[in-house]
Amino acid sequence: MTELASATPTAPIARVFDASIFGEMTMTILESVADSQAKWSATANGMRSTIDRARWCVFALSSLGAVLAAVASQLQDGNANLRTFVAITAALCLAFATFFTHRLLGPDRIAAWVRARAISERLKREAYRYATKAAPYDDPVKADVVLGAELQKIDEDAKELLEQQIPAKDQGSSPRVFLGIDEYLARRANKQIAYYEDRAKEYQTRAWRLRSLELAFAAAATLLTAVASVVAKPIILGIPFDLAALTAVLTTLGGAVIAHIEAERYSFLVVTYRATALQVQRRVDGAKEPLSDFVNDCENILAAENASWIAKQTK
C-alpha cells in the first residue's frame, strides 16, 4: 500500500513535466520561424528599396538625358563649348541610366527580390497555420514533425539567397504564440484586408498622377506640332529651337512615364489587391468554425495572391 500510495501522485507530475517540455519546444519552433521570417522580410524590403530607387533614377536620368540631348542639338556653332558640355552631360545621363538598368534592374535582381518575398510569405503562412493548430498541424503529436519537414523545404529553396540575407530590424509579423479565432482575425485576416486596401489606394493614386503627367506630355507635343506649322524656330532662352526636336523629347518623356508605370505593375496590383481583400472579407463574413477550415481558406486566398504576384513580377 505504501508503494502504491507513493507512486500514485508521481504520475500526473510526470505528465505535467512532459507537457511543459512540449510547450517549450513548440514555442521555440514558433519563435524560430518568426525570427527567420523577419530576416527574409527585411531582406525582401531592402531589395525592393534598391529596385525602387534604381527605377526612379533610371526614369530621371533617361528624361534628363533626352532633354539635354535635344538642347545640345539646337545650340549653334558659336556655343561650341556649351554644346559640347551639354552633349557630354546628356551622354553621361543616358549611360548611367543604362548602367543602373543592367546592374540593378536585371532579371537576376528582380528574381532574387521576388524569391525573398515568397520565402517570407511561405514562412508566415505556415506559422499562422501552426499557431492556430489548423491542418496539417491539428495533430499535436505530429505537428512539430510536419512543420519541420516544411521548414526544410523552405530552407532548401532559400539556400542560394543566404548570402544576401540581412538582419531583421524588428520581430516581423509572424506569430510567436498560439492564437485563437479573435487573435487570428485581428493579427492576420483583418490586417491583410487593410493592407491590401491601403496599398491599392496608394498605387491607384501613383498611377493616376503618372498617367496625368504622360497625358500632359502628349498634349504638349500635339500643341507644339501645331505651333511648328506656323513658327519654325522660336527663340527659347536665347536659342533658336526647332520645335520638331522638342516634340520628339516630349514624346520620349511620355514613353518613359508609361514604361515606369508598367515596370511598377500599378494596374495589376490595384486590381489584384482589391480582389484579394474582397475575397478575404467575404470569408471573414462567413462561418468561422471549424477554425482549421477557416484559417486554411484565408491562407489559401493569400497564397493564391502571392503566386499571382510572383508570376507577374517575373514575367
C-alpha positions as CSV (number, residue, x, y, z in Angstrom):
1,M,0.0,0.0,0.0
2,T,2.8,2.4,0.8
3,E,4.5,1.8,-2.5
4,L,1.2,2.3,-4.4
5,A,0.4,5.5,-2.4
6,S,3.8,7.0,-3.1
7,A,3.7,6.1,-6.8
8,T,0.2,7.5,-7.4
9,P,1.0,11.2,-7.1
10,T,4.1,11.0,-9.2
11,A,2.3,10.0,-12.5
12,P,0.5,13.3,-13.0
13,I,3.6,15.2,-12.1
14,A,5.5,13.4,-14.8
15,R,2.7,14.2,-17.3
16,V,2.7,17.9,-16.3
17,F,6.5,17.9,-16.8
18,D,6.2,16.4,-20.2
19,A,3.6,18.8,-21.3
20,S,5.8,21.7,-20.1
21,I,8.6,20.4,-22.2
22,F,6.3,20.1,-25.3
23,G,5.1,23.6,-24.8
24,E,8.7,24.9,-24.6
25,M,9.6,23.0,-27.8
26,T,6.6,24.3,-29.8
27,M,7.2,27.8,-28.5
28,T,10.8,27.6,-29.7
29,I,9.7,26.5,-33.1
30,L,7.2,29.4,-33.5
31,E,9.9,31.8,-32.3
32,S,12.4,30.3,-34.7
33,V,10.0,30.6,-37.7
34,A,9.2,34.2,-36.7
35,D,12.8,35.1,-36.4
36,S,13.5,33.6,-39.8
37,Q,10.5,35.3,-41.4
38,A,11.6,38.6,-40.0
39,K,15.0,38.3,-41.6
40,W,13.6,37.3,-45.0
41,S,11.1,40.1,-44.8
42,A,13.8,42.6,-44.1
43,T,15.9,41.2,-46.9
44,A,13.0,41.5,-49.4
45,N,12.2,45.0,-48.2
46,G,15.9,46.0,-48.7
47,M,15.9,44.6,-52.2
48,R,12.7,46.3,-53.1
49,S,14.0,49.6,-51.9
50,T,17.1,49.3,-54.1
51,I,14.9,48.4,-57.1
52,D,12.5,51.3,-56.5
53,R,15.4,53.8,-56.2
54,A,17.0,52.4,-59.3
55,R,13.8,52.7,-61.3
56,W,13.3,56.3,-60.3
57,C,17.0,57.0,-61.0
58,V,16.7,55.4,-64.5
59,F,13.5,57.4,-65.1
60,A,15.1,60.7,-64.1
61,L,18.3,60.1,-65.9
62,S,16.6,59.0,-69.1
63,S,14.4,62.0,-69.1
64,L,17.2,64.5,-68.3
65,G,19.4,62.9,-70.9
66,A,16.7,63.2,-73.6
67,V,16.1,66.9,-72.8
68,L,19.8,67.7,-72.7
69,A,20.5,65.9,-76.0
70,A,17.7,67.9,-77.6
71,V,19.2,71.2,-76.3
72,A,22.6,70.2,-77.5
73,S,21.3,69.6,-81.0
74,Q,19.9,73.1,-81.1
75,L,23.0,75.0,-79.9
76,Q,24.8,76.9,-82.7
77,D,28.4,76.8,-83.6
78,G,29.0,80.0,-81.6
79,N,28.2,78.0,-78.5
80,A,30.6,75.1,-79.3
81,N,31.9,74.7,-75.7
82,L,28.5,74.9,-74.2
83,R,27.1,72.4,-76.8
84,T,29.9,70.0,-76.1
85,F,29.3,70.2,-72.3
86,V,25.6,69.7,-72.7
87,A,26.1,66.8,-75.1
88,I,28.6,65.1,-72.8
89,T,26.2,65.6,-69.8
90,A,23.4,64.1,-71.8
91,A,25.5,61.1,-72.8
92,L,26.5,60.6,-69.2
93,C,22.9,60.6,-68.0
94,L,21.9,58.1,-70.7
95,A,25.0,55.9,-69.9
96,F,24.2,55.8,-66.2
97,A,20.6,55.0,-66.9
98,T,21.7,52.1,-69.0
99,F,24.2,51.0,-66.3
100,F,21.6,51.1,-63.5
101,T,19.2,49.2,-65.7
102,H,21.6,46.4,-66.3
103,R,23.2,46.2,-62.8
104,L,20.3,47.0,-60.5
105,L,17.2,46.1,-62.6
106,G,18.3,42.9,-64.3
107,P,16.3,39.7,-64.2
108,D,18.6,38.2,-61.5
109,R,17.9,41.2,-59.2
110,I,14.2,41.0,-59.7
111,A,14.1,37.3,-59.3
112,A,16.1,37.5,-56.0
113,W,13.7,40.1,-54.6
114,V,10.7,38.0,-55.6
115,R,12.1,34.8,-54.1
116,A,13.0,36.5,-50.8
117,R,9.4,37.9,-50.5
118,A,8.0,34.5,-51.4
119,I,10.1,32.8,-48.8
120,S,9.0,35.3,-46.2
121,E,5.3,34.8,-47.1
122,R,5.6,31.0,-47.0
123,L,7.1,31.1,-43.5
124,K,4.4,33.4,-42.4
125,R,1.6,31.2,-43.8
126,E,3.0,28.0,-42.1
127,A,3.4,29.9,-38.8
128,Y,-0.2,31.1,-38.8
129,R,-1.4,27.6,-39.6
130,Y,0.7,26.1,-36.9
131,A,-0.2,28.8,-34.3
132,T,-3.9,28.2,-34.9
133,K,-3.5,24.4,-35.0
134,A,-5.0,24.3,-38.4
135,A,-4.5,21.3,-40.7
136,P,-1.9,19.8,-41.2
137,Y,-0.9,20.9,-37.7
138,D,-4.1,19.8,-35.9
139,D,-2.5,16.7,-34.6
140,P,-0.2,17.7,-31.6
141,V,1.8,14.5,-31.9
142,K,2.8,15.1,-35.5
143,A,2.6,18.9,-35.7
144,D,6.3,19.6,-35.0
145,V,7.4,16.9,-37.4
146,V,5.2,18.2,-40.2
147,L,6.3,21.8,-39.6
148,G,10.0,20.7,-39.5
149,A,9.6,19.0,-42.9
150,E,8.0,22.1,-44.4
151,L,10.8,24.3,-43.0
152,Q,13.4,22.0,-44.6
153,K,11.8,22.6,-48.0
154,I,11.7,26.3,-47.5
155,D,15.3,26.4,-46.2
156,E,16.4,24.4,-49.3
157,D,14.7,26.9,-51.6
158,A,16.3,29.8,-49.7
159,K,19.8,28.4,-49.7
160,E,21.0,30.4,-52.8
161,L,19.9,33.6,-51.2
162,L,21.5,33.2,-47.8
163,E,24.5,35.4,-48.9
164,Q,22.1,38.3,-49.4
165,Q,20.1,37.9,-46.2
166,I,20.3,40.8,-43.8
167,P,19.4,41.0,-40.1
168,A,15.9,41.8,-39.0
169,K,15.1,45.3,-37.7
170,D,12.1,44.1,-35.8
171,Q,10.3,40.9,-34.7
172,G,8.5,40.6,-38.0
173,S,4.8,39.8,-38.5
174,S,4.7,36.0,-37.8
175,P,3.0,34.8,-34.6
176,R,5.2,33.8,-31.7
177,V,2.4,32.3,-29.6
178,F,-0.7,30.1,-30.2
179,L,-3.7,32.0,-31.5
180,G,-7.5,31.7,-31.2
181,I,-10.0,32.9,-33.7
182,D,-10.1,36.5,-32.4
183,E,-6.3,36.8,-32.4
184,Y,-6.1,35.4,-35.9
185,L,-8.8,37.8,-37.2
186,A,-7.0,40.8,-35.7
187,R,-3.4,39.9,-36.5
188,R,-3.9,38.2,-39.8
189,A,-7.2,38.3,-41.7
190,N,-8.3,41.9,-40.9
191,K,-4.8,43.2,-41.0
192,Q,-4.3,41.8,-44.5
193,I,-7.6,43.3,-45.7
194,A,-6.5,46.7,-44.5
195,Y,-3.0,46.3,-46.1
196,Y,-4.4,45.3,-49.5
197,E,-7.0,48.2,-49.5
198,D,-4.4,50.8,-48.4
199,R,-1.8,49.6,-51.0
200,A,-4.4,49.5,-53.8
201,K,-5.4,53.1,-53.0
202,E,-1.8,54.2,-52.8
203,Y,-0.9,52.6,-56.2
204,Q,-4.0,53.9,-57.8
205,T,-3.0,57.4,-56.8
206,R,0.5,57.0,-58.1
207,A,-0.7,55.6,-61.4
208,W,-3.2,58.4,-61.8
209,R,-0.5,61.0,-61.2
210,L,1.9,59.4,-63.7
211,R,-0.8,58.9,-66.3
212,S,-1.8,62.6,-65.9
213,L,1.9,63.5,-66.5
214,E,2.1,61.4,-69.6
215,L,-1.2,63.0,-70.8
216,A,0.3,66.4,-70.3
217,F,3.4,65.5,-72.3
218,A,1.2,64.1,-75.1
219,A,-0.9,67.2,-75.1
220,A,2.2,69.5,-75.1
221,A,3.6,67.5,-78.0
222,T,0.4,67.9,-80.0
223,L,0.3,71.6,-79.3
224,L,3.9,72.1,-80.4
225,T,3.3,70.2,-83.6
226,A,0.5,72.7,-84.4
227,V,2.7,75.7,-83.4
228,A,5.6,74.3,-85.5
229,S,3.5,74.7,-88.6
230,V,3.3,78.4,-88.0
231,V,6.6,79.2,-86.2
232,A,9.6,77.3,-87.4
233,K,12.2,78.1,-84.8
234,P,11.0,80.2,-81.8
235,I,13.6,81.7,-79.5
236,I,13.8,79.8,-76.2
237,L,16.2,81.1,-73.6
238,G,18.1,82.9,-76.4
239,I,18.4,79.8,-78.5
240,P,16.6,79.3,-81.9
241,F,14.8,76.0,-81.1
242,D,13.4,73.5,-83.6
243,L,10.0,72.6,-82.3
244,A,10.2,69.2,-84.0
245,A,13.1,68.3,-81.8
246,L,11.2,69.4,-78.7
247,T,8.2,67.4,-79.8
248,A,10.4,64.3,-80.0
249,V,11.6,65.0,-76.5
250,L,8.1,65.2,-75.1
251,T,7.1,62.0,-76.8
252,T,10.2,60.3,-75.3
253,L,9.3,61.6,-71.9
254,G,5.8,60.3,-72.2
255,G,7.1,56.9,-73.2
256,A,9.4,56.9,-70.2
257,V,6.5,57.5,-67.9
258,I,4.5,54.7,-69.4
259,A,7.5,52.4,-69.1
260,H,7.8,53.3,-65.4
261,I,4.1,52.6,-64.8
262,E,4.4,49.2,-66.5
263,A,7.6,48.3,-64.6
264,E,5.9,49.0,-61.3
265,R,2.8,46.9,-62.2
266,Y,0.5,49.5,-60.7
267,S,-2.7,48.5,-62.6
268,F,-2.1,44.8,-61.9
269,L,-1.5,45.4,-58.2
270,V,-4.6,47.6,-57.8
271,V,-6.9,45.0,-59.3
272,T,-5.3,42.1,-57.5
273,Y,-5.1,43.7,-54.1
274,R,-8.7,44.8,-54.2
275,A,-9.9,41.4,-55.4
276,T,-7.9,39.6,-52.7
277,A,-9.2,42.0,-50.0
278,L,-12.7,41.3,-51.1
279,Q,-12.2,37.5,-51.1
280,V,-10.7,37.6,-47.6
281,Q,-13.5,39.9,-46.4
282,R,-16.2,37.5,-47.8
283,R,-14.5,34.6,-46.0
284,V,-14.3,36.6,-42.7
285,D,-18.0,37.4,-43.0
286,G,-18.8,33.7,-43.4
287,A,-18.7,30.8,-40.9
288,K,-15.5,30.6,-38.8
289,E,-16.0,27.1,-37.5
290,P,-14.2,24.8,-37.7
291,L,-11.3,27.1,-37.1
292,S,-8.9,24.9,-39.2
293,D,-11.1,25.3,-42.3
294,F,-11.5,29.0,-41.8
295,V,-7.7,29.6,-41.4
296,N,-6.8,27.4,-44.3
297,D,-9.3,29.1,-46.6
298,C,-7.9,32.5,-45.7
299,E,-4.3,31.3,-46.1
300,N,-5.1,29.7,-49.4
301,I,-6.5,33.0,-50.7
302,L,-3.4,34.8,-49.6
303,A,-1.2,32.2,-51.2
304,A,-3.0,32.5,-54.5
305,E,-2.5,36.2,-54.5
306,N,1.2,35.7,-53.7
307,A,1.6,33.2,-56.6
308,S,-0.1,35.6,-59.0
309,W,2.2,38.4,-57.8
310,I,5.3,36.2,-58.3
311,A,4.2,35.2,-61.8
312,K,3.6,38.9,-62.8
313,Q,6.8,40.2,-61.4
314,T,8.9,37.6,-63.1
315,K,7.1,37.8,-66.4
